[in-house]
Amino acid sequence: MSDLADFLLARIAEDEAVAQLSITHGTGGFPTSYGQRLWNGPGQYPVMAAQRLLAECSAKRRIVERLGRATDVAWSGSYAVRDDALDSLRDLALPYADHPDYDEAWRV
């Protein structure tokens, strides 16, 4: 799998850890950036947001793994599918562009 896919899987694991911590402690204790990103307005409980984040992380992990495999395959014809998979991984990485391990070469 590519460095980009590995980067994304590491960020997903970090997001999961924050969400799990919130659920475990029942406090909704997200760091400010997570709380702002997940809070959808009045009546939205932080633990419900954490559960949604866990489900989102699980879905993202499956997507990244699938796309990562697609970028590793040597296609015998058009490279369009591989290029689309790589562009999709790059799109998924954009929310983490402020992370120190983000590579500006990934920017679409």
Wavefront OBJ file of the C-alpha trace (Angstrom):
o trace
v 0.000 0.000 0.000
v 1.168 3.541 -0.659
v 2.549 6.059 1.812
v -0.633 8.063 1.256
v -2.863 5.124 2.211
v -0.677 4.416 5.254
v -0.908 8.093 6.243
v -4.705 7.961 5.996
v -4.977 4.733 7.999
v -2.882 6.311 10.760
v -5.115 9.421 10.868
v -8.226 7.227 10.929
v -6.775 5.315 13.888
v -6.167 8.622 15.691
v -9.759 9.723 15.035
v -11.022 6.385 16.352
v -8.964 6.732 19.521
v -10.440 10.174 20.222
v -13.976 8.923 19.613
v -13.467 5.831 21.762
v -12.055 7.948 24.584
v -15.139 10.138 24.447
v -17.466 7.140 24.587
v -15.481 5.427 27.353
v -15.529 8.512 29.564
v -19.023 9.541 28.515
v -17.998 13.171 28.525
v -17.939 13.996 24.860
v -14.437 15.244 25.579
v -13.398 15.962 22.019
v -10.578 18.386 21.398
v -12.032 21.668 20.102
v -11.404 20.915 16.427
v -13.199 17.564 16.648
v -16.070 19.006 18.648
v -16.601 21.786 16.156
v -16.448 19.365 13.242
v -18.862 16.852 14.780
v -21.385 19.047 16.565
v -24.492 19.442 14.434
v -26.498 21.759 16.623
v -28.911 21.615 19.548
v -29.924 18.138 20.679
v -26.837 16.416 19.241
v -25.174 14.578 22.091
v -21.371 14.298 21.992
v -21.394 10.523 22.605
v -23.728 10.048 19.639
v -21.282 12.115 17.577
v -18.452 9.876 18.790
v -20.381 6.771 17.769
v -20.957 8.319 14.352
v -17.242 9.091 14.090
v -16.405 5.451 14.881
v -18.759 4.284 12.118
v -17.247 6.854 9.752
v -13.732 5.649 10.600
v -14.686 2.054 9.902
v -16.135 3.017 6.515
v -13.119 5.190 5.662
v -10.731 2.372 6.563
v -12.472 -0.002 4.136
v -12.468 2.663 1.405
v -8.781 3.484 1.902
v -7.802 -0.187 1.874
v -9.771 -0.767 -1.341
v -8.396 2.337 -3.032
v -4.877 1.524 -1.823
v -5.054 -1.881 -3.482
v -6.347 -0.273 -6.678
v -3.371 2.096 -6.799
v -0.968 -0.860 -6.472
v -2.364 -2.807 -9.414
v -0.615 -2.541 -12.763
v -3.461 -2.129 -15.232
v -3.013 -3.629 -18.668
v -4.964 -0.919 -20.449
v -6.163 2.462 -19.296
v -4.750 3.829 -16.071
v -7.958 5.767 -15.418
v -9.166 3.508 -12.598
v -5.807 3.638 -10.817
v -5.593 7.404 -11.258
v -9.148 7.857 -9.946
v -8.295 5.722 -6.901
v -5.204 7.816 -6.214
v -7.150 11.069 -6.615
v -9.777 9.752 -4.189
v -7.080 8.970 -1.600
v -5.718 12.478 -2.074
v -9.197 13.917 -1.500
v -9.564 11.895 1.706
v -6.220 13.252 2.927
v -7.128 16.928 2.486
v -8.799 17.318 5.902
v -5.454 16.279 7.432
v -3.355 18.750 5.403
v -2.272 20.519 8.604
v -0.748 17.295 9.982
v 3.075 17.343 10.059
v 3.271 14.062 8.093
v 1.085 15.365 5.256
v 2.998 15.536 1.981
v 2.102 18.583 -0.122
v 2.715 16.428 -3.224
v -0.565 14.686 -2.364
v -2.561 17.895 -2.763
v -4.944 17.616 -5.708
l 1 2 3 4 5 6 7 8 9 10 11 12 13 14 15 16 17 18 19 20 21 22 23 24 25 26 27 28 29 30 31 32 33 34 35 36 37 38 39 40 41 42 43 44 45 46 47 48 49 50 51 52 53 54 55 56 57 58 59 60 61 62 63 64 65 66 67 68 69 70 71 72 73 74 75 76 77 78 79 80 81 82 83 84 85 86 87 88 89 90 91 92 93 94 95 96 97 98 99 100 101 102 103 104 105 106 107 108
